[in-house]
């Protein structure tokens, strides 16, 4: 005859108290493991939410830095404009998603500032700073720098990769041209 719950108490050598205790301990272990697993899942969800909040905060900070730097490009003071250019470079290195936009903005800045009526024979310092910065950002990107129609007389553009610069209609008198692809 096979043992059943009804006749378990009559089996020789089986202590019903020990059996009940074993069942109780087993149940407690199962409940403990289930609770631990739920805690781990909640911790993972909390960590994911915290990471997402951190990413959003970081994106907001990059946006603030970008907005301030672009605002500096329109300042009347050359040192403030140069500071804005170098701030954009830092953002371009820190935030690859924003690099293309920064190159486009600096291209527009260089085109506009190179054509100022009060320009000397040498390009303004902020134009040179823009060209130096773009020269460091372009190799990290696939974008082309639009300098069409810019006044680039006597400008050193030797740090720019030739295949990434558009120069149609630009005044290149006395300029050091971009380097050819190696």
C-alpha positions as CSV (number, residue, x, y, z in Angstrom):
1,X,0.0,0.0,0.0
2,X,1.3,3.4,-1.0
3,X,1.4,6.1,1.7
4,X,-1.1,8.9,1.5
5,X,-1.8,11.9,3.7
6,X,-4.5,9.9,5.6
7,X,-2.2,7.1,6.5
8,X,1.0,9.2,6.8
9,X,0.5,9.3,10.6
10,X,0.4,5.5,10.7
11,X,3.6,4.9,8.8
12,X,6.3,3.5,11.0
13,X,9.2,5.9,11.6
14,X,7.5,9.0,10.2
15,X,7.0,11.8,12.8
16,X,4.1,13.9,11.8
17,X,5.5,16.9,13.7
18,X,8.8,16.7,11.8
19,X,6.8,16.4,8.5
20,X,4.8,19.5,9.4
21,X,7.9,21.4,10.3
22,X,9.6,20.5,7.0
23,X,6.6,21.6,5.1
24,X,6.6,24.9,7.0
25,X,10.3,25.5,6.5
26,X,9.9,24.7,2.8
27,X,7.0,27.1,2.4
28,X,8.9,29.8,4.2
29,X,11.9,29.4,1.9
30,X,9.7,29.6,-1.1
31,X,8.0,32.8,0.1
32,X,11.4,34.2,1.0
33,X,12.9,33.5,-2.4
34,X,9.7,35.0,-4.1
35,X,10.1,38.1,-1.9
36,X,13.8,38.4,-2.7
37,X,13.0,38.1,-6.5
38,X,10.3,40.8,-6.3
39,X,12.8,43.0,-4.5
40,X,15.5,42.5,-7.1
41,X,13.0,43.3,-9.9
42,X,11.9,46.5,-8.1
43,X,15.5,47.5,-7.6
44,X,16.2,47.0,-11.3
45,X,13.2,49.0,-12.3
46,X,14.3,51.8,-9.9
47,X,17.8,51.7,-11.3
48,X,16.4,52.0,-14.8
49,X,14.2,54.9,-13.9
50,X,17.1,56.7,-12.1
51,X,19.3,56.2,-15.1
52,X,16.7,57.7,-17.4
53,X,16.2,60.7,-15.1
54,X,20.0,61.2,-15.2
55,X,20.1,61.0,-19.0
56,X,17.3,63.6,-19.2
57,X,19.1,65.9,-16.8
58,X,22.3,65.6,-18.8
59,X,20.5,66.4,-22.0
60,X,19.0,69.4,-20.4
61,X,22.4,70.6,-19.3
62,X,23.8,70.1,-22.8
63,X,20.9,72.1,-24.2
64,X,21.5,74.9,-21.7
65,X,25.3,75.0,-22.5
66,X,24.5,75.0,-26.2
67,X,22.0,77.8,-26.0
68,X,24.4,80.0,-23.9
69,X,27.3,79.3,-26.3
70,X,25.3,80.1,-29.4
71,X,24.1,83.3,-27.7
72,X,27.7,84.3,-27.2
73,X,28.4,84.1,-30.9
74,X,26.2,87.2,-31.3
75,X,27.9,89.3,-28.7
76,X,29.6,92.5,-29.7
77,X,32.8,91.6,-27.9
78,X,35.3,89.4,-29.8
79,X,36.6,87.6,-26.7
80,X,33.0,86.6,-25.7
81,X,32.4,85.2,-29.3
82,X,35.7,83.3,-29.1
83,X,34.6,81.9,-25.7
84,X,31.3,80.8,-27.3
85,X,33.2,79.0,-30.1
86,X,35.3,77.1,-27.7
87,X,32.3,76.2,-25.5
88,X,30.7,74.8,-28.7
89,X,33.8,72.7,-29.3
90,X,33.6,71.2,-25.8
91,X,29.9,70.4,-26.4
92,X,30.8,68.8,-29.8
93,X,33.2,66.5,-28.1
94,X,30.9,65.7,-25.1
95,X,27.8,65.2,-27.2
96,X,28.3,63.4,-30.5
97,X,24.6,63.8,-31.2
98,X,25.0,67.6,-31.3
99,X,28.3,67.7,-33.3
100,X,26.7,68.0,-36.8
101,X,24.5,71.0,-35.6
102,X,27.5,72.6,-34.0
103,X,29.5,72.3,-37.3
104,X,26.6,73.9,-39.2
105,X,26.3,76.7,-36.7
106,X,30.0,77.4,-36.8
107,X,30.0,77.3,-40.6
108,X,27.2,80.0,-40.7
109,X,29.1,82.0,-38.1
110,X,32.4,81.9,-40.2
111,X,30.5,82.9,-43.4
112,X,28.8,85.8,-41.8
113,X,31.7,87.1,-39.7
114,X,34.2,86.8,-42.5
115,X,32.2,89.3,-44.6
116,X,32.1,92.1,-42.1
117,X,32.7,95.5,-43.7
118,X,35.4,96.6,-41.3
119,X,37.5,93.6,-42.0
120,X,41.3,94.0,-42.2
121,X,43.5,92.0,-44.5
122,X,43.7,89.3,-41.8
123,X,40.6,87.5,-40.8
124,X,39.0,88.4,-37.4
125,X,40.2,86.3,-34.5
126,X,36.7,84.8,-33.9
127,X,36.7,83.6,-37.5
128,X,40.1,82.0,-37.0
129,X,38.9,80.4,-33.8
130,X,35.8,79.0,-35.6
131,X,38.0,77.5,-38.3
132,X,40.4,75.9,-35.8
133,X,37.5,74.4,-33.8
134,X,35.7,73.1,-36.9
135,X,39.1,71.6,-38.0
136,X,39.1,69.5,-34.9
137,X,35.4,68.5,-35.1
138,X,35.2,67.6,-38.8
139,X,37.3,64.5,-38.6
140,X,34.8,63.2,-36.0
141,X,31.9,63.7,-38.4
142,X,30.7,62.9,-41.9
143,X,29.2,66.4,-42.4
144,X,30.5,69.0,-44.9
145,X,31.4,72.5,-43.8
146,X,29.6,75.1,-45.9
147,X,32.0,78.1,-46.4
148,X,30.4,79.1,-49.8
149,X,30.7,82.8,-50.4
150,X,32.8,83.5,-47.3
151,X,35.6,86.1,-47.4
152,X,38.6,83.8,-46.5
153,X,41.4,86.1,-47.7
154,X,44.7,85.3,-45.9
155,X,43.0,82.6,-43.8
156,X,44.8,79.5,-42.8
157,X,42.5,76.6,-43.5
158,X,45.3,74.0,-43.6
159,X,43.7,72.1,-40.6
160,X,40.5,71.5,-42.5
161,X,40.0,68.3,-44.5
162,X,39.5,69.4,-48.2
163,X,36.9,66.7,-48.9
164,X,34.7,68.1,-46.1
165,X,34.7,71.8,-47.0
166,X,32.5,73.5,-49.6
167,X,34.3,76.7,-50.9
168,X,32.4,77.7,-54.1
169,X,32.3,81.4,-54.5
170,X,34.5,82.1,-51.5
171,X,37.3,84.7,-51.7
172,X,40.4,82.6,-51.2
173,X,43.1,85.2,-52.1
174,X,46.2,84.5,-50.1
175,X,44.5,81.7,-48.2
176,X,46.2,78.5,-47.1
177,X,43.8,75.9,-48.5
178,X,42.4,72.8,-46.8
179,X,44.6,69.7,-46.8
180,X,43.9,67.1,-49.4
181,X,42.7,63.6,-48.4
182,X,45.6,61.5,-47.3
